[in-house]
Amino acid sequence: MTEEEINDYMASGRVKLPQGVKKVTFEGQSGIMTGVATIDFDEIRAGQRSSNPLLSIFNGTHVVRVEADAAAAGGVAKVHVRTVSIDGVNVPRMALEYFVSKYLKPKYPNVGMDSEFQLQDRIDMAVIGYHKLTVTQK
């Protein structure tokens, strides 16, 4: 599948995005996946407040860019987040880890800076290449 095909599918409305995620596009480069999304952090936090100054960057709606190592084999995908930026500003890893543990993990226990999950639809292997994704089904 090409990047364009994946992004068209994501924009089609057939994929249910998590709460607060408004739009997502992907780009691939030899084992590295980059995702760019419009995120409404207030919706993700759903009324939860924190006095922690590290979390002040997670307010309002922003463009978030995530770069991650990603690979899948034997029906299992593994993702390691390298960097995250909000509106072009890199997020300190400590702040990101705290946000993930406080707001994402309670809703999505399998999501983190290092995630592992089972692939669906009989997908055995997925390889990210230069602007493409190759999928093998069993």
PyRosetta script that sets phi, psi and omega in degrees:
from pyrosetta import init, pose_from_sequence

init()
pose = pose_from_sequence("MTEEEINDYMASGRVKLPQGVKKVTFEGQSGIMTGVATIDFDEIRAGQRSSNPLLSIFNGTHVVRVEADAAAAGGVAKVHVRTVSIDGVNVPRMALEYFVSKYLKPKYPNVGMDSEFQLQDRIDMAVIGYHKLTVTQK")
pose.set_psi(1, 140.7)
pose.set_omega(1, 177.6)
pose.set_phi(2, -86.7)
pose.set_psi(2, 162.7)
pose.set_omega(2, 175.3)
pose.set_phi(3, -55.1)
pose.set_psi(3, -43.5)
pose.set_omega(3, -179.0)
pose.set_phi(4, -61.0)
pose.set_psi(4, -43.0)
pose.set_omega(4, 178.3)
pose.set_phi(5, -63.2)
pose.set_psi(5, -42.4)
pose.set_omega(5, 179.1)
pose.set_phi(6, -64.1)
pose.set_psi(6, -45.6)
pose.set_omega(6, -178.8)
pose.set_phi(7, -68.0)
pose.set_psi(7, -35.2)
pose.set_omega(7, 174.9)
pose.set_phi(8, -63.8)
pose.set_psi(8, -42.1)
pose.set_omega(8, 178.6)
pose.set_phi(9, -63.7)
pose.set_psi(9, -43.3)
pose.set_omega(9, 179.1)
pose.set_phi(10, -62.1)
pose.set_psi(10, -35.1)
pose.set_omega(10, -178.2)
pose.set_phi(11, -82.7)
pose.set_psi(11, -9.8)
pose.set_omega(11, -174.6)
pose.set_phi(12, -71.0)
pose.set_psi(12, -16.6)
pose.set_omega(12, -176.6)
pose.set_phi(13, 90.0)
pose.set_psi(13, -2.1)
pose.set_omega(13, 179.7)
pose.set_phi(14, -82.6)
pose.set_psi(14, -12.3)
pose.set_omega(14, 178.6)
pose.set_phi(15, -103.7)
pose.set_psi(15, 124.5)
pose.set_omega(15, 178.2)
pose.set_phi(16, -82.0)
pose.set_psi(16, 111.9)
pose.set_omega(16, -179.8)
pose.set_phi(17, -82.6)
pose.set_psi(17, 151.5)
pose.set_omega(17, 177.9)
pose.set_phi(18, -61.9)
pose.set_psi(18, 157.5)
pose.set_omega(18, 178.5)
pose.set_phi(19, -53.9)
pose.set_psi(19, 130.9)
pose.set_omega(19, 178.1)
pose.set_phi(20, 93.4)
pose.set_psi(20, -15.9)
pose.set_omega(20, 179.9)
pose.set_phi(21, -92.7)
pose.set_psi(21, 118.5)
pose.set_omega(21, -173.3)
pose.set_phi(22, -99.2)
pose.set_psi(22, -32.8)
pose.set_omega(22, -176.9)
pose.set_phi(23, -157.7)
pose.set_psi(23, 141.2)
pose.set_omega(23, -179.2)
pose.set_phi(24, -138.1)
pose.set_psi(24, 137.7)
pose.set_omega(24, 170.0)
pose.set_phi(25, -132.7)
pose.set_psi(25, 153.4)
pose.set_omega(25, -177.9)
pose.set_phi(26, -125.9)
pose.set_psi(26, 152.9)
pose.set_omega(26, 173.5)
pose.set_phi(27, -139.8)
pose.set_psi(27, 138.1)
pose.set_omega(27, -178.9)
pose.set_phi(28, -119.6)
pose.set_psi(28, 144.6)
pose.set_omega(28, 175.6)
pose.set_phi(29, -148.3)
pose.set_psi(29, 100.0)
pose.set_omega(29, 173.1)
pose.set_phi(30, 35.7)
pose.set_psi(30, 72.3)
pose.set_omega(30, 176.7)
pose.set_phi(31, 86.0)
pose.set_psi(31, -5.3)
pose.set_omega(31, 179.8)
pose.set_phi(32, -115.4)
pose.set_psi(32, 127.5)
pose.set_omega(32, 178.8)
pose.set_phi(33, -110.9)
pose.set_psi(33, 133.9)
pose.set_omega(33, 174.6)
pose.set_phi(34, -118.4)
pose.set_psi(34, 126.3)
pose.set_omega(34, 177.3)
pose.set_phi(35, -116.7)
pose.set_psi(35, 137.7)
pose.set_omega(35, 175.7)
pose.set_phi(36, -122.2)
pose.set_psi(36, 127.4)
pose.set_omega(36, -176.1)
pose.set_phi(37, -137.7)
pose.set_psi(37, 151.3)
pose.set_omega(37, 169.2)
pose.set_phi(38, -94.0)
pose.set_psi(38, 120.8)
pose.set_omega(38, -173.4)
pose.set_phi(39, -121.1)
pose.set_psi(39, 131.8)
pose.set_omega(39, 172.3)
pose.set_phi(40, -99.3)
pose.set_psi(40, 96.5)
pose.set_omega(40, -176.8)
pose.set_phi(41, -65.5)
pose.set_psi(41, -31.9)
pose.set_omega(41, 178.8)
pose.set_phi(42, -63.4)
pose.set_psi(42, -37.2)
pose.set_omega(42, 178.1)
pose.set_phi(43, -68.7)
pose.set_psi(43, -38.8)
pose.set_omega(43, 178.3)
pose.set_phi(44, -64.2)
pose.set_psi(44, -44.3)
pose.set_omega(44, -178.1)
pose.set_phi(45, -74.5)
pose.set_psi(45, -19.6)
pose.set_omega(45, 174.7)
pose.set_phi(46, 40.6)
pose.set_psi(46, 59.2)
pose.set_omega(46, 174.5)
pose.set_phi(47, 84.5)
pose.set_psi(47, -8.9)
pose.set_omega(47, 177.4)
pose.set_phi(48, -75.1)
pose.set_psi(48, 134.7)
pose.set_omega(48, 180.0)
pose.set_phi(49, -115.6)
pose.set_psi(49, 155.5)
pose.set_omega(49, 175.8)
pose.set_phi(50, -143.4)
pose.set_psi(50, 140.8)
pose.set_omega(50, 176.6)
pose.set_phi(51, -91.2)
pose.set_psi(51, 1.8)
pose.set_omega(51, -179.6)
pose.set_phi(52, -70.8)
pose.set_psi(52, 118.8)
pose.set_omega(52, -178.6)
pose.set_phi(53, -62.6)
pose.set_psi(53, -22.8)
pose.set_omega(53, 177.7)
pose.set_phi(54, -63.6)
pose.set_psi(54, -27.3)
pose.set_omega(54, -176.5)
pose.set_phi(55, -88.1)
pose.set_psi(55, -3.0)
pose.set_omega(55, -177.6)
pose.set_phi(56, -63.6)
pose.set_psi(56, -22.0)
pose.set_omega(56, 178.6)
pose.set_phi(57, -75.0)
pose.set_psi(57, -12.8)
pose.set_omega(57, -177.5)
pose.set_phi(58, -100.2)
pose.set_psi(58, 56.4)
pose.set_omega(58, 177.4)
pose.set_phi(59, -128.5)
pose.set_psi(59, 148.8)
pose.set_omega(59, 175.7)
pose.set_phi(60, 74.9)
pose.set_psi(60, -166.0)
pose.set_omega(60, -178.9)
pose.set_phi(61, -108.2)
pose.set_psi(61, 129.3)
pose.set_omega(61, -175.8)
pose.set_phi(62, -144.1)
pose.set_psi(62, 164.7)
pose.set_omega(62, 173.3)
pose.set_phi(63, -91.0)
pose.set_psi(63, 123.3)
pose.set_omega(63, -177.1)
pose.set_phi(64, -115.3)
pose.set_psi(64, 133.1)
pose.set_omega(64, 178.4)
pose.set_phi(65, -118.0)
pose.set_psi(65, 126.1)
pose.set_omega(65, -179.7)
pose.set_phi(66, -120.9)
pose.set_psi(66, 128.3)
pose.set_omega(66, 173.9)
pose.set_phi(67, -111.8)
pose.set_psi(67, 129.3)
pose.set_omega(67, -175.6)
pose.set_phi(68, -143.9)
pose.set_psi(68, 148.7)
pose.set_omega(68, 168.1)
pose.set_phi(69, -79.7)
pose.set_psi(69, 135.9)
pose.set_omega(69, -179.3)
pose.set_phi(70, -144.6)
pose.set_psi(70, 138.1)
pose.set_omega(70, 177.7)
pose.set_phi(71, -154.9)
pose.set_psi(71, 155.8)
pose.set_omega(71, 178.4)
pose.set_phi(72, -146.1)
pose.set_psi(72, 133.4)
pose.set_omega(72, 177.2)
pose.set_phi(73, -155.0)
pose.set_psi(73, 150.2)
pose.set_omega(73, 178.7)
pose.set_phi(74, 62.3)
pose.set_psi(74, 27.3)
pose.set_omega(74, 179.1)
pose.set_phi(75, 79.4)
pose.set_psi(75, 7.3)
pose.set_omega(75, -178.8)
pose.set_phi(76, -123.7)
pose.set_psi(76, 130.8)
pose.set_omega(76, 176.9)
pose.set_phi(77, -102.4)
pose.set_psi(77, 143.6)
pose.set_omega(77, 176.7)
pose.set_phi(78, -127.5)
pose.set_psi(78, 132.3)
pose.set_omega(78, -179.0)
pose.set_phi(79, -130.1)
pose.set_psi(79, 129.6)
pose.set_omega(79, 175.9)
pose.set_phi(80, -121.2)
pose.set_psi(80, 115.8)
pose.set_omega(80, -179.5)
pose.set_phi(81, -74.0)
pose.set_psi(81, 123.8)
pose.set_omega(81, 178.1)
pose.set_phi(82, -87.5)
pose.set_psi(82, -58.0)
pose.set_omega(82, -177.3)
pose.set_phi(83, -142.6)
pose.set_psi(83, 155.1)
pose.set_omega(83, 174.3)
pose.set_phi(84, -136.2)
pose.set_psi(84, 135.2)
pose.set_omega(84, 174.0)
pose.set_phi(85, -128.9)
pose.set_psi(85, 148.1)
pose.set_omega(85, 176.5)
pose.set_phi(86, -118.6)
pose.set_psi(86, 119.9)
pose.set_omega(86, -177.1)
pose.set_phi(87, 50.4)
pose.set_psi(87, 39.0)
pose.set_omega(87, 176.2)
pose.set_phi(88, 84.9)
pose.set_psi(88, -0.6)
pose.set_omega(88, -179.9)
pose.set_phi(89, -105.8)
pose.set_psi(89, 123.7)
pose.set_omega(89, -179.6)
pose.set_phi(90, -63.1)
pose.set_psi(90, 137.1)
pose.set_omega(90, 179.1)
pose.set_phi(91, -91.3)
pose.set_psi(91, 128.3)
pose.set_omega(91, 176.2)
pose.set_phi(92, -59.1)
pose.set_psi(92, 136.8)
pose.set_omega(92, -176.0)
pose.set_phi(93, -55.9)
pose.set_psi(93, -39.4)
pose.set_omega(93, -179.4)
pose.set_phi(94, -61.6)
pose.set_psi(94, -42.4)
pose.set_omega(94, 178.7)
pose.set_phi(95, -66.4)
pose.set_psi(95, -40.9)
pose.set_omega(95, 179.8)
pose.set_phi(96, -63.9)
pose.set_psi(96, -45.6)
pose.set_omega(96, 178.9)
pose.set_phi(97, -61.4)
pose.set_psi(97, -39.3)
pose.set_omega(97, 179.0)
pose.set_phi(98, -65.7)
pose.set_psi(98, -44.7)
pose.set_omega(98, 178.5)
pose.set_phi(99, -60.0)
pose.set_psi(99, -46.2)
pose.set_omega(99, -179.8)
pose.set_phi(100, -59.8)
pose.set_psi(100, -46.3)
pose.set_omega(100, -177.5)
pose.set_phi(101, -69.3)
pose.set_psi(101, -34.3)
pose.set_omega(101, -176.2)
pose.set_phi(102, -82.8)
pose.set_psi(102, -38.4)
pose.set_omega(102, -172.0)
pose.set_phi(103, -112.8)
pose.set_psi(103, -34.0)
pose.set_omega(103, -176.7)
pose.set_phi(104, -91.1)
pose.set_psi(104, -47.2)
pose.set_omega(104, -177.6)
pose.set_phi(105, -54.9)
pose.set_psi(105, -40.9)
pose.set_omega(105, 179.0)
pose.set_phi(106, -61.2)
pose.set_psi(106, -33.0)
pose.set_omega(106, -179.7)
pose.set_phi(107, -90.2)
pose.set_psi(107, -35.6)
pose.set_omega(107, -175.5)
pose.set_phi(108, -131.6)
pose.set_psi(108, 81.8)
pose.set_omega(108, -173.8)
pose.set_phi(109, -57.8)
pose.set_psi(109, -24.6)
pose.set_omega(109, -177.6)
pose.set_phi(110, -89.2)
pose.set_psi(110, 0.8)
pose.set_omega(110, -177.9)
pose.set_phi(111, -97.0)
pose.set_psi(111, 135.9)
pose.set_omega(111, 177.8)
pose.set_phi(112, -169.4)
pose.set_psi(112, -170.0)
pose.set_omega(112, 178.1)
pose.set_phi(113, -69.5)
pose.set_psi(113, -27.3)
pose.set_omega(113, 172.3)
pose.set_phi(114, -128.4)
pose.set_psi(114, 116.0)
pose.set_omega(114, -176.2)
pose.set_phi(115, -123.9)
pose.set_psi(115, 148.0)
pose.set_omega(115, 175.9)
pose.set_phi(116, -136.8)
pose.set_psi(116, 132.7)
pose.set_omega(116, -179.1)
pose.set_phi(117, -151.4)
pose.set_psi(117, 156.9)
pose.set_omega(117, 178.5)
pose.set_phi(118, -75.8)
pose.set_psi(118, 138.8)
pose.set_omega(118, 175.7)
pose.set_phi(119, -81.2)
pose.set_psi(119, 152.0)
pose.set_omega(119, -179.2)
pose.set_phi(120, -103.5)
pose.set_psi(120, 176.7)
pose.set_omega(120, 173.6)
pose.set_phi(121, 55.2)
pose.set_psi(121, 38.8)
pose.set_omega(121, 176.9)
pose.set_phi(122, 61.5)
pose.set_psi(122, 20.9)
pose.set_omega(122, 178.3)
pose.set_phi(123, -73.6)
pose.set_psi(123, 125.3)
pose.set_omega(123, -179.9)
pose.set_phi(124, -97.7)
pose.set_psi(124, -39.0)
pose.set_omega(124, -174.2)
pose.set_phi(125, -145.7)
pose.set_psi(125, 146.5)
pose.set_omega(125, 174.8)
pose.set_phi(126, -140.2)
pose.set_psi(126, 132.5)
pose.set_omega(126, -178.3)
pose.set_phi(127, -125.5)
pose.set_psi(127, 124.3)
pose.set_omega(127, 177.8)
pose.set_phi(128, -87.9)
pose.set_psi(128, 123.2)
pose.set_omega(128, 178.1)
pose.set_phi(129, -115.9)
pose.set_psi(129, -167.8)
pose.set_omega(129, -179.7)
pose.set_phi(130, -73.0)
pose.set_psi(130, 101.6)
pose.set_omega(130, 179.8)
pose.set_phi(131, 62.3)
pose.set_psi(131, 28.6)
pose.set_omega(131, 176.5)
pose.set_phi(132, -154.4)
pose.set_psi(132, 163.3)
pose.set_omega(132, 176.5)
pose.set_phi(133, -130.3)
pose.set_psi(133, 126.4)
pose.set_omega(133, 177.0)
pose.set_phi(134, -106.6)
pose.set_psi(134, 124.5)
pose.set_omega(134, -176.4)
pose.set_phi(135, -118.7)
pose.set_psi(135, 136.6)
pose.set_omega(135, 175.6)
pose.set_phi(136, -117.2)
pose.set_psi(136, 127.7)
pose.set_omega(136, 178.3)
pose.set_phi(137, -106.3)
pose.set_psi(137, 153.0)
pose.set_omega(137, 174.6)
pose.set_phi(138, -101.9)
pose.dump_pdb("model.pdb")
